[in-house]
Amino acid sequence: MSFSSDVKDELLSVIGQARHCQLAELASIVHFAGKKSKTGAGFDIPVENEHASRKYFTLLTKTFNIKSVSDTVAQALKLNTDTVGNADPDYVTDARLLLKDCCRRAYLRGAFLSGGTVSDPNKGYHLEYVCRSPEQARQLYDILLGYGIPAHTAVRKNHDIVYIKEGEAIVDMLNLMGAHTSLMNLENIRILREVGNTVNRRVNCEAANIAKTINAASKQSEDIEYIRDHYGLARLPDRLREIAEVRLANPEASLKELGEILDPPVGKSGVNHRLRSLSELADSLRT
């Protein structure tokens, strides 16, 4: 089962305590997934949209205290025309249903159950809503903006998309919708990924430093060998001859290690200065 399905399964059991929250989520499901009923009155939620249709009838039952399937259908028709309102061409939910924070959270829940997906956090961070009109996308975007969620909009295959790419923002979204178990699972994965990325960065940094040190040591040895063959180490001042001999004898040693071998010991900057002088001498001999 996908992470997106896990989130939706969890949201099926999240029911707003107040009737106005339940109505807001019902309206959201109708506008994101509803289709005109074949009877011409009210709307149907396609059965292939399993999570939306299950939550829809659960909410109808709880909101209106319905006892039977026939009563549920009858009340659904009444709900669609009297409470949620007819699905306008722009599919925008009546703003009066979204005045409270709890209602806006319920709206986001219904929208996600009806037209939302979230990627496997092991592979990347991406949560999106597929909207049915630019107006619906704008309403959803504005609600997310009100919560400080960095959402983006796009058009894909004639569908308006509202999406989120940041892992922290997706965590905030799961919290807003009430998917707290999924939130914790995502946070655990984020922590593991961040630790892994940190380790990789450090390993890469260490590898780069080692490679840099090896290349520098190799160049220093080449310069000293050129001086030995074309000038002679014996002609060097004592401080340069000494570091030249130590470098040739210890081709893989760091500057710090070279300085500790000298007698008396010399700091890294002193060792580096002497080796630089040797490289300059080798360059002048080559020209």
KEKETI-763510 format. One line per field, with one value per residue: residue number from 1; chain; z, y, x of N, C-alpha, C in turn. Coordinates in steps of 0.02 Angstrom, whole numbers, plus 50000, padded with zeros to 5 digits. Atoms other than C-alpha are relative to their C-alpha. Example, Ala and Ser with C-alpha at 12.3 -4.5 7.8 and 13.67 -1.06 7.14 Angstrom:
seq <- [1; 2]
mol <- [A; A]
nzz <- [50000; 49997]
nyy <- [49941; 49941]
nxx <- [50045; 49958]
cazz <- [50390; 50357]
cayy <- [49775; 49947]
caxx <- [50615; 50684]
czz <- [50000; 50037]
cyy <- [50060; 50055]
cxx <- [50045; 49961]
***
This chain:
seq <- [1; 2; 3; 4; 5; 6; 7; 8; 9; 10; 11; 12; 13; 14; 15; 16; 17; 18; 19; 20; 21; 22; 23; 24; 25; 26; 27; 28; 29; 30; 31; 32; 33; 34; 35; 36; 37; 38; 39; 40; 41; 42; 43; 44; 45; 46; 47; 48; 49; 50; 51; 52; 53; 54; 55; 56; 57; 58; 59; 60; 61; 62; 63; 64; 65; 66; 67; 68; 69; 70; 71; 72; 73; 74; 75; 76; 77; 78; 79; 80; 81; 82; 83; 84; 85; 86; 87; 88; 89; 90; 91; 92; 93; 94; 95; 96; 97; 98; 99; 100; 101; 102; 103; 104; 105; 106; 107; 108; 109; 110; 111; 112; 113; 114; 115; 116; 117; 118; 119; 120; 121; 122; 123; 124; 125; 126; 127; 128; 129; 130; 131; 132; 133; 134; 135; 136; 137; 138; 139; 140; 141; 142; 143; 144; 145; 146; 147; 148; 149; 150; 151; 152; 153; 154; 155; 156; 157; 158; 159; 160; 161; 162; 163; 164; 165; 166; 167; 168; 169; 170; 171; 172; 173; 174; 175; 176; 177; 178; 179; 180; 181; 182; 183; 184; 185; 186; 187; 188; 189; 190; 191; 192; 193; 194; 195; 196; 197; 198; 199; 200; 201; 202; 203; 204; 205; 206; 207; 208; 209; 210; 211; 212; 213; 214; 215; 216; 217; 218; 219; 220; 221; 222; 223; 224; 225; 226; 227; 228; 229; 230; 231; 232; 233; 234; 235; 236; 237; 238; 239; 240; 241; 242; 243; 244; 245; 246; 247; 248; 249; 250; 251; 252; 253; 254; 255; 256; 257; 258; 259; 260; 261; 262; 263; 264; 265; 266; 267; 268; 269; 270; 271; 272; 273; 274; 275; 276; 277; 278; 279; 280; 281; 282; 283; 284; 285; 286; 287]
mol <- [A; A; A; A; A; A; A; A; A; A; A; A; A; A; A; A; A; A; A; A; A; A; A; A; A; A; A; A; A; A; A; A; A; A; A; A; A; A; A; A; A; A; A; A; A; A; A; A; A; A; A; A; A; A; A; A; A; A; A; A; A; A; A; A; A; A; A; A; A; A; A; A; A; A; A; A; A; A; A; A; A; A; A; A; A; A; A; A; A; A; A; A; A; A; A; A; A; A; A; A; A; A; A; A; A; A; A; A; A; A; A; A; A; A; A; A; A; A; A; A; A; A; A; A; A; A; A; A; A; A; A; A; A; A; A; A; A; A; A; A; A; A; A; A; A; A; A; A; A; A; A; A; A; A; A; A; A; A; A; A; A; A; A; A; A; A; A; A; A; A; A; A; A; A; A; A; A; A; A; A; A; A; A; A; A; A; A; A; A; A; A; A; A; A; A; A; A; A; A; A; A; A; A; A; A; A; A; A; A; A; A; A; A; A; A; A; A; A; A; A; A; A; A; A; A; A; A; A; A; A; A; A; A; A; A; A; A; A; A; A; A; A; A; A; A; A; A; A; A; A; A; A; A; A; A; A; A; A; A; A; A; A; A; A; A; A; A; A; A; A; A; A; A; A; A; A; A; A; A; A; A; A; A; A; A; A; A]
nzz <- [50000; 50006; 49945; 50012; 49978; 49926; 49975; 50011; 49953; 49934; 50001; 49998; 49931; 49970; 50008; 49962; 49945; 50010; 50062; 50052; 50029; 50042; 50061; 50040; 50034; 50051; 50057; 50035; 50038; 50056; 50051; 50029; 50029; 50016; 50068; 50002; 49996; 50060; 49990; 50011; 49936; 49957; 50030; 49981; 49993; 50035; 49955; 50012; 49952; 49940; 49937; 49999; 49994; 49932; 49952; 50016; 49969; 49927; 49977; 50005; 49945; 49936; 50000; 50001; 49959; 50046; 49977; 50055; 50063; 50037; 49968; 50017; 50068; 49999; 49966; 50043; 50049; 49965; 49981; 50058; 50025; 49947; 49955; 50036; 50058; 50065; 50021; 50051; 50050; 49976; 49945; 49940; 49941; 49969; 49950; 49934; 49969; 49986; 49957; 49942; 50013; 50002; 50062; 50054; 49994; 50026; 50073; 50027; 49995; 50054; 50064; 50009; 50011; 50066; 50057; 49977; 49996; 49971; 50023; 49951; 49976; 50010; 50067; 50010; 49967; 50048; 49985; 50047; 50009; 50069; 49996; 50057; 50034; 49973; 49942; 49944; 49983; 49966; 49932; 49962; 49992; 49951; 49933; 49981; 49988; 49935; 49949; 50010; 50038; 50064; 50055; 50068; 50047; 50068; 50042; 50027; 50038; 49993; 49930; 49958; 49946; 49944; 49974; 49948; 50011; 49941; 49951; 49939; 50016; 50004; 49930; 49976; 50032; 49967; 49935; 50010; 50019; 49945; 50012; 49955; 50006; 50062; 49986; 49964; 50046; 50045; 49963; 49990; 50063; 50012; 49957; 50027; 50062; 49983; 49972; 50056; 50041; 49963; 50003; 50068; 50011; 49964; 50034; 50062; 49981; 49980; 50060; 50039; 49965; 50008; 50069; 50005; 49965; 50040; 50060; 49980; 49981; 50061; 50034; 49961; 50011; 50069; 50001; 49963; 50042; 50055; 49971; 49986; 50061; 50042; 49960; 49944; 49935; 49957; 50010; 49968; 49930; 49956; 49985; 50058; 50012; 49950; 50016; 50063; 49984; 49961; 50046; 50042; 49958; 49975; 50054; 49984; 49937; 50002; 49981; 49928; 49985; 50022; 49951; 49938; 50012; 50001; 49935; 49957; 50038; 50034; 50009; 50068; 50043; 50015; 50048; 50063; 50029; 50026; 50060; 50053; 50024; 50044; 50063; 50039; 50027; 50053; 50058; 50032; 50035; 50059; 50053]
nyy <- [49940; 49939; 49953; 49960; 50040; 50003; 49936; 49997; 50047; 49968; 49943; 50025; 50004; 49934; 49969; 49938; 50008; 49954; 50010; 49955; 50030; 50055; 49971; 49973; 50056; 50025; 49954; 50009; 50062; 49990; 49956; 50030; 50066; 50013; 49996; 49993; 50064; 50019; 49981; 49929; 49965; 50017; 50022; 50065; 50005; 50061; 50053; 50014; 49958; 50037; 49963; 49944; 50025; 50028; 49945; 49962; 50031; 49999; 49933; 49993; 50037; 49967; 49931; 49997; 50055; 50041; 50069; 50049; 49980; 49960; 49934; 49968; 49974; 49945; 49943; 49975; 49955; 49939; 49967; 49970; 49941; 49952; 49983; 49990; 49957; 50030; 49995; 49949; 50019; 49991; 50047; 49966; 50012; 49939; 49974; 50001; 50065; 50003; 49943; 50023; 50038; 50071; 50014; 49999; 50063; 50053; 49989; 50028; 50073; 50023; 49989; 50050; 50065; 50000; 49986; 49989; 50054; 49981; 50049; 50039; 49956; 50031; 49982; 49928; 49965; 49969; 50008; 49958; 50005; 49990; 49959; 50006; 49936; 49950; 49968; 50046; 50000; 49937; 50003; 50045; 49967; 49946; 50030; 50023; 49939; 49975; 50040; 49993; 50058; 49978; 50039; 49976; 50020; 50018; 50032; 50062; 50037; 49964; 49999; 49952; 50036; 49963; 50049; 49981; 50039; 50000; 50051; 49970; 49976; 50059; 50018; 49953; 50017; 50059; 49978; 49962; 50046; 50047; 50065; 49995; 50060; 49992; 49946; 50028; 50043; 49956; 49969; 50050; 50009; 49938; 50001; 50049; 49973; 49945; 50030; 50030; 49947; 49969; 50046; 50000; 49937; 50002; 50048; 49969; 49947; 50032; 50029; 49944; 49975; 50049; 49996; 49937; 50009; 50046; 49964; 49950; 50036; 50026; 49943; 49980; 50050; 49991; 49939; 50013; 50045; 49960; 49961; 50047; 50022; 49944; 49948; 50033; 49983; 49977; 49928; 49965; 49981; 50056; 50008; 50027; 50068; 50045; 50015; 50038; 50070; 50029; 50012; 50058; 50060; 50009; 49971; 49998; 49964; 49934; 49946; 50004; 50057; 49981; 49952; 50035; 50039; 49954; 49988; 50001; 50003; 49940; 49999; 50011; 49942; 49998; 50054; 49979; 49946; 50029; 50039; 49953; 49974; 50052; 50002; 49941; 50014; 50049; 49966; 49957; 50044; 50028; 49948]
nxx <- [50042; 49960; 50004; 50060; 50058; 49998; 50025; 50072; 50032; 50002; 50047; 50068; 50023; 49998; 50066; 50009; 50048; 50056; 50038; 49976; 49940; 50022; 50029; 49945; 49966; 50048; 49999; 49937; 50004; 50046; 49972; 49940; 50011; 50070; 50026; 50073; 50036; 50037; 50070; 50006; 50002; 49944; 49937; 49973; 49927; 49983; 49977; 49929; 49964; 50021; 49993; 50048; 50068; 50009; 50003; 50061; 50059; 49988; 50017; 50073; 50030; 49986; 50025; 50073; 50027; 50039; 50003; 50004; 49970; 50048; 50000; 49937; 50006; 50048; 49970; 49946; 50030; 50019; 49938; 49968; 50037; 50016; 49945; 49937; 50013; 49987; 49930; 49991; 49950; 49932; 49991; 49976; 50041; 50027; 49954; 50031; 49985; 49929; 49983; 49964; 49939; 50016; 50035; 49950; 49962; 50045; 50001; 49938; 50007; 50044; 49968; 49947; 50032; 50033; 49956; 49932; 49951; 49935; 49951; 49963; 49946; 49934; 49978; 50002; 50054; 50046; 50072; 50037; 50072; 50024; 50060; 50045; 50006; 49953; 50030; 49992; 49929; 49986; 50028; 49958; 49936; 50007; 50006; 49933; 49961; 50021; 49966; 49928; 49975; 49972; 50029; 49988; 50054; 49978; 50051; 49973; 50051; 50064; 50022; 49966; 49967; 49970; 49953; 49952; 49939; 49957; 50017; 50028; 50067; 50043; 50013; 50051; 50064; 50027; 50024; 50062; 50054; 50012; 49967; 49943; 49958; 49962; 49952; 49943; 49964; 49963; 49945; 49948; 49965; 49962; 49941; 49953; 49973; 49955; 49939; 49964; 49972; 49945; 49944; 49973; 49964; 49937; 49956; 49977; 49954; 49938; 49969; 49973; 49941; 49946; 49976; 49963; 49937; 49959; 49978; 49950; 49939; 49970; 49969; 49941; 49948; 49975; 49958; 49938; 49959; 49972; 49945; 49946; 49969; 49977; 49969; 49966; 50027; 49946; 49990; 50056; 49992; 50014; 50072; 50034; 49975; 50029; 50071; 50000; 49984; 50055; 50057; 49985; 50002; 50068; 50042; 50072; 50010; 50031; 49955; 49991; 49956; 49932; 49973; 49982; 49939; 49942; 49967; 50060; 50064; 50023; 50073; 50025; 49988; 49929; 49987; 50030; 49959; 49939; 50016; 50017; 49936; 49971; 50038; 49981; 49934; 50007; 50030; 49949; 49952; 50032; 50006]
cazz <- [50000; 49957; 50081; 49999; 50031; 50211; 50237; 50161; 50265; 50421; 50367; 50348; 50536; 50568; 50594; 50645; 50812; 50762; 50631; 50539; 50516; 50447; 50325; 50268; 50230; 50142; 50034; 49993; 49939; 49832; 49744; 49718; 49672; 49649; 49486; 49441; 49489; 49347; 49424; 49396; 49581; 49694; 49662; 49664; 49725; 49603; 49688; 49604; 49716; 49863; 50001; 49952; 49934; 50100; 50194; 50108; 50170; 50341; 50359; 50298; 50428; 50572; 50520; 50496; 50609; 50464; 50504; 50333; 50160; 50084; 50211; 50172; 49986; 50022; 50142; 50021; 49892; 50020; 50080; 49905; 49865; 50034; 50130; 50019; 49870; 49687; 49613; 49519; 49361; 49458; 49599; 49733; 49907; 49992; 50095; 50237; 50267; 50289; 50418; 50561; 50572; 50608; 50453; 50341; 50407; 50369; 50194; 50164; 50224; 50103; 49960; 49990; 50003; 49839; 49733; 49831; 49828; 49921; 49862; 49955; 50069; 50045; 49865; 49880; 49947; 49842; 49894; 49769; 49742; 49571; 49555; 49437; 49391; 49410; 49534; 49644; 49636; 49688; 49837; 49894; 49866; 49968; 50113; 50112; 50102; 50255; 50351; 50289; 50178; 50030; 49894; 49706; 49560; 49388; 49243; 49194; 49058; 49070; 49259; 49383; 49513; 49684; 49750; 49892; 49874; 50044; 50171; 50319; 50232; 50198; 50383; 50421; 50297; 50377; 50544; 50478; 50406; 50565; 50495; 50647; 50629; 50450; 50509; 50632; 50500; 50382; 50516; 50554; 50371; 50358; 50506; 50432; 50263; 50342; 50443; 50286; 50187; 50325; 50330; 50141; 50140; 50272; 50183; 50018; 50105; 50185; 50020; 49933; 50067; 50056; 49867; 49882; 50007; 49899; 49744; 49836; 49910; 49739; 49662; 49804; 49780; 49592; 49621; 49748; 49632; 49491; 49604; 49657; 49478; 49403; 49546; 49690; 49864; 49942; 49870; 49962; 50125; 50274; 50312; 50132; 50114; 50275; 50225; 50050; 50122; 50245; 50107; 49994; 50138; 50185; 50023; 50105; 50264; 50301; 50330; 50517; 50517; 50417; 50542; 50688; 50606; 50589; 50728; 50801; 50753; 50637; 50624; 50472; 50406; 50420; 50328; 50194; 50170; 50146; 50022; 49926; 49914; 49842; 49713; 49660; 49640; 49536; 49424; 49396; 49350; 49223; 49130]
cayy <- [50000; 50174; 50312; 50413; 50273; 50260; 50444; 50430; 50276; 50374; 50524; 50413; 50400; 50586; 50662; 50841; 50852; 50999; 50992; 51142; 51050; 50898; 51007; 51092; 50923; 50862; 51018; 50992; 50812; 50863; 51000; 50900; 50732; 50750; 50722; 50768; 50628; 50532; 50577; 50760; 50801; 50809; 50730; 50562; 50525; 50399; 50231; 50217; 50361; 50242; 50354; 50503; 50399; 50308; 50469; 50553; 50428; 50416; 50604; 50599; 50469; 50561; 50735; 50694; 50541; 50434; 50255; 50173; 50176; 50243; 50383; 50417; 50439; 50548; 50656; 50666; 50745; 50868; 50905; 50941; 51066; 51146; 51144; 51120; 51205; 51163; 51130; 51291; 51280; 51343; 51214; 51343; 51300; 51429; 51540; 51539; 51356; 51401; 51540; 51436; 51361; 51188; 51200; 51248; 51098; 50987; 51063; 51017; 50840; 50819; 50893; 50775; 50622; 50673; 50736; 50731; 50625; 50625; 50540; 50408; 50513; 50386; 50446; 50630; 50761; 50804; 50830; 50890; 50922; 50899; 51036; 51049; 51231; 51381; 51456; 51301; 51299; 51482; 51451; 51305; 51402; 51549; 51435; 51357; 51530; 51580; 51440; 51492; 51338; 51372; 51303; 51319; 51307; 51231; 51165; 50984; 50897; 51029; 51007; 51143; 51079; 51148; 51066; 51071; 51015; 51052; 50910; 51024; 51100; 50926; 50886; 51043; 50989; 50818; 50904; 51022; 50876; 50772; 50632; 50625; 50445; 50477; 50637; 50540; 50412; 50551; 50637; 50476; 50455; 50638; 50616; 50460; 50544; 50698; 50592; 50496; 50656; 50730; 50574; 50575; 50759; 50729; 50576; 50671; 50817; 50703; 50615; 50782; 50839; 50677; 50690; 50871; 50823; 50679; 50788; 50924; 50799; 50722; 50893; 50936; 50773; 50802; 50978; 50916; 50775; 50901; 51012; 50860; 50808; 50982; 51084; 50971; 50964; 50997; 51174; 51216; 51314; 51198; 51234; 51194; 51043; 50971; 50986; 50920; 50763; 50737; 50756; 50630; 50508; 50532; 50559; 50529; 50630; 50785; 50955; 50935; 50765; 50834; 50976; 50855; 50754; 50907; 50946; 51063; 51040; 51167; 51219; 51187; 51364; 51353; 51186; 51254; 51409; 51303; 51186; 51335; 51404; 51238; 51238; 51415; 51361; 51211; 51321; 51441; 51296; 51232; 51398]
caxx <- [50000; 50064; 50099; 49960; 49835; 49895; 49861; 49687; 49647; 49692; 49588; 49435; 49426; 49453; 49280; 49250; 49160; 49051; 48915; 48986; 49152; 49062; 48966; 49127; 49207; 49049; 49049; 49232; 49202; 49053; 49149; 49309; 49232; 49044; 48952; 48775; 48657; 48576; 48409; 48447; 48436; 48587; 48756; 48842; 49018; 49094; 49122; 49293; 49347; 49340; 49404; 49296; 49138; 49164; 49196; 49049; 48920; 49003; 48984; 48804; 48763; 48846; 48790; 48607; 48590; 48530; 48478; 48458; 48533; 48371; 48368; 48549; 48513; 48362; 48458; 48604; 48490; 48425; 48601; 48664; 48528; 48492; 48656; 48807; 48727; 48727; 48899; 48934; 49039; 49190; 49167; 49205; 49143; 49032; 49146; 49019; 49063; 49247; 49242; 49313; 49487; 49415; 49305; 49451; 49548; 49397; 49389; 49572; 49535; 49391; 49490; 49635; 49523; 49440; 49583; 49745; 49902; 50067; 50225; 50324; 50437; 50576; 50585; 50545; 50426; 50274; 50093; 49965; 49780; 49701; 49571; 49424; 49440; 49557; 49433; 49439; 49628; 49633; 49518; 49624; 49785; 49721; 49674; 49848; 49926; 49826; 49911; 50083; 50099; 50217; 50103; 50123; 50002; 50020; 49916; 49944; 49842; 49705; 49694; 49735; 49857; 49900; 50058; 50186; 50367; 50445; 50451; 50417; 50266; 50196; 50216; 50116; 49982; 49963; 49945; 49811; 49712; 49729; 49838; 49950; 50009; 50061; 50144; 50253; 50297; 50348; 50451; 50544; 50586; 50639; 50757; 50835; 50854; 50933; 51054; 51099; 51124; 51232; 51340; 51357; 51406; 51538; 51606; 51613; 51697; 51826; 51856; 51881; 52002; 52100; 52109; 52166; 52300; 52362; 52369; 52462; 52586; 52614; 52649; 52769; 52864; 52877; 52946; 53073; 53130; 53152; 53258; 53360; 53393; 53422; 53491; 53539; 53466; 53636; 53635; 53473; 53468; 53459; 53275; 53224; 53339; 53271; 53087; 53129; 53208; 53065; 52934; 53022; 53034; 52852; 52752; 52581; 52607; 52503; 52580; 52551; 52638; 52785; 52805; 52809; 52949; 53062; 53185; 53137; 52953; 52873; 52690; 52580; 52599; 52788; 52792; 52675; 52785; 52942; 52858; 52790; 52967; 53026; 52884; 52930; 53111; 53060; 52951; 53096; 53210; 53084; 53076]
czz <- [50000; 50061; 49993; 50023; 50076; 50030; 49993; 50046; 50069; 50001; 49999; 50070; 50036; 49985; 50043; 50053; 49989; 49933; 49944; 49967; 49953; 49934; 49954; 49962; 49948; 49939; 49959; 49956; 49939; 49945; 49968; 49963; 49976; 49926; 50005; 50000; 49936; 50006; 49988; 50064; 50043; 49961; 50023; 50009; 49968; 50046; 49989; 50043; 50069; 50064; 50005; 50011; 50070; 50051; 49991; 50037; 50076; 50029; 49997; 50059; 50067; 50003; 50008; 50038; 49960; 50020; 49944; 49937; 49961; 50029; 49983; 49932; 50000; 50032; 49959; 49949; 50033; 50019; 49941; 49977; 50054; 50040; 49964; 49941; 49936; 49981; 49943; 49951; 50026; 50060; 50064; 50057; 50031; 50057; 50070; 50037; 50024; 50046; 50059; 49980; 49994; 49935; 49940; 50001; 49973; 49924; 49968; 50002; 49943; 49932; 49987; 49987; 49929; 49943; 50019; 49998; 50034; 49984; 50059; 50025; 49997; 49933; 49988; 50035; 49948; 50021; 49951; 50003; 49927; 50004; 49935; 49963; 50029; 50063; 50062; 50023; 50038; 50071; 50044; 50015; 50054; 50071; 50024; 50017; 50069; 50057; 49994; 49963; 49933; 49941; 49933; 49957; 49932; 49963; 49968; 49966; 50011; 50070; 50038; 50062; 50053; 50035; 50050; 49992; 50063; 50052; 50062; 49988; 49995; 50070; 50028; 49971; 50033; 50069; 49994; 49985; 50055; 49990; 50042; 49999; 49938; 50008; 50035; 49956; 49952; 50035; 50012; 49937; 49985; 50042; 49973; 49936; 50014; 50029; 49944; 49956; 50034; 49998; 49931; 49986; 50035; 49967; 49936; 50014; 50019; 49940; 49957; 50032; 49993; 49930; 49990; 50032; 49960; 49938; 50016; 50017; 49939; 49961; 50037; 49988; 49931; 49996; 50033; 49959; 49942; 50024; 50013; 49937; 49959; 50039; 50057; 50067; 50046; 49993; 50034; 50070; 50045; 50012; 49941; 49985; 50049; 49983; 49936; 50013; 50038; 49955; 49956; 50039; 50024; 49950; 50017; 50064; 49989; 50020; 50075; 50018; 49979; 50051; 50064; 49992; 50003; 50071; 49997; 49959; 49973; 49990; 49927; 49953; 49981; 49948; 49931; 49965; 49969; 49936; 49942; 49970; 49954; 49933; 49956; 49968; 49942; 49938; 49965; 49963; 49935; 49943; 49969]
cyy <- [50062; 50045; 50043; 49964; 49995; 50064; 50003; 49951; 50030; 50055; 49976; 50000; 50067; 50036; 50063; 49992; 50043; 49989; 50045; 49974; 49943; 50026; 50028; 49944; 49969; 50044; 49992; 49937; 50008; 50040; 49973; 49935; 49988; 50007; 50005; 49931; 49986; 50019; 50074; 50040; 49977; 49975; 49930; 50007; 49934; 49947; 49984; 50045; 49975; 50041; 50057; 49975; 49971; 50056; 50039; 49970; 49993; 50067; 50012; 49966; 50036; 50070; 50003; 49942; 49954; 49927; 49948; 50028; 50045; 50070; 50039; 50033; 50060; 50062; 50029; 50050; 50066; 50040; 50039; 50064; 50053; 50024; 50015; 50046; 49965; 50011; 50050; 49978; 50008; 49955; 50032; 49987; 50066; 50022; 49999; 49934; 49996; 50056; 49979; 49960; 49925; 49980; 50001; 49937; 49942; 50005; 49970; 49924; 49972; 50007; 49948; 49931; 49995; 50008; 50011; 49938; 50027; 49945; 49962; 50043; 49970; 50020; 50075; 50030; 50035; 49983; 50044; 49985; 50011; 50036; 49997; 50065; 50047; 50033; 49956; 49998; 50063; 50000; 49956; 50032; 50054; 49973; 49977; 50060; 50028; 49961; 50004; 49942; 50025; 49958; 50032; 49976; 49985; 49972; 49940; 49962; 50030; 49999; 50052; 49963; 50049; 49950; 50031; 49954; 49994; 49949; 50029; 50024; 49941; 49974; 50045; 49984; 49939; 50018; 50037; 49953; 49949; 49932; 49995; 49938; 50004; 50054; 49972; 49954; 50041; 50032; 49951; 49990; 50062; 50001; 49953; 50025; 50056; 49975; 49970; 50052; 50034; 49956; 50001; 50064; 49999; 49952; 50030; 50055; 49972; 49972; 50055; 50027; 49953; 50003; 50063; 49994; 49956; 50035; 50051; 49967; 49974; 50055; 50023; 49952; 50007; 50061; 49987; 49954; 50038; 50042; 49955; 49982; 50057; 50055; 49971; 50023; 50029; 50076; 50041; 50024; 49943; 49989; 49971; 49929; 49951; 49981; 49960; 49926; 49966; 49985; 49939; 49935; 49984; 50029; 50006; 50038; 50067; 50053; 49998; 49945; 50015; 50047; 49966; 49958; 50044; 50011; 50067; 50000; 50069; 49995; 49990; 50058; 50005; 49948; 50020; 50053; 49972; 49960; 50045; 50030; 49950; 49996; 50059; 49991; 49951; 50032; 50044; 49959; 49972; 50051; 50017]
cxx <- [50044; 49992; 49938; 49937; 49999; 49972; 49924; 49963; 49995; 49948; 49927; 49971; 50002; 49935; 49997; 49946; 49937; 49966; 50026; 50064; 49981; 49970; 50054; 50036; 49954; 50001; 50063; 49999; 49955; 50033; 50063; 49986; 49929; 49983; 49924; 49967; 49962; 49926; 49989; 49996; 50058; 50060; 50017; 50076; 50020; 50029; 50074; 50045; 49983; 50002; 49950; 49929; 49986; 49993; 49936; 49939; 50009; 49980; 49925; 49966; 50008; 49968; 49924; 49967; 49954; 50006; 50003; 50031; 49952; 49995; 50063; 49997; 49953; 50031; 50058; 49973; 49981; 50062; 50029; 49965; 49990; 50060; 50065; 49990; 50016; 50073; 50005; 50054; 50072; 50016; 50027; 49951; 49978; 50045; 49971; 50012; 50073; 50023; 50044; 50062; 49985; 49966; 50048; 50043; 49958; 49996; 50062; 49999; 49959; 50031; 50054; 49972; 49973; 50048; 50072; 50043; 50062; 50049; 50031; 50058; 50069; 50030; 50002; 49940; 49956; 49929; 49962; 49925; 49985; 49933; 49961; 49991; 50053; 49973; 50008; 50072; 50019; 49973; 50043; 50068; 49997; 49994; 50069; 50044; 49984; 50032; 50077; 50032; 50027; 49976; 50017; 49942; 50031; 49940; 50032; 49943; 49930; 49972; 50040; 50026; 50025; 50047; 50049; 50060; 50044; 49976; 49968; 49929; 49951; 49984; 49946; 49931; 49968; 49973; 49933; 49942; 49984; 50030; 50063; 50045; 50044; 50053; 50062; 50041; 50043; 50059; 50057; 50041; 50042; 50064; 50052; 50032; 50050; 50065; 50042; 50032; 50059; 50062; 50032; 50040; 50068; 50050; 50028; 50050; 50068; 50037; 50032; 50063; 50060; 50030; 50042; 50069; 50048; 50028; 50054; 50066; 50037; 50036; 50063; 50058; 50031; 50046; 50067; 50045; 50031; 50058; 50060; 50039; 50031; 50035; 50042; 49974; 50053; 50011; 49945; 50019; 49978; 49926; 49962; 50024; 49968; 49928; 49995; 50013; 49944; 49940; 50013; 49996; 49930; 49949; 49926; 49985; 49966; 50050; 50014; 50050; 50072; 50033; 50022; 50063; 50062; 50027; 50037; 49936; 49981; 49925; 49981; 50016; 50074; 50019; 49974; 50042; 50064; 49987; 49982; 50065; 50034; 49964; 50018; 50069; 49996; 49970; 50052; 50052; 49971; 49997; 50066]
***
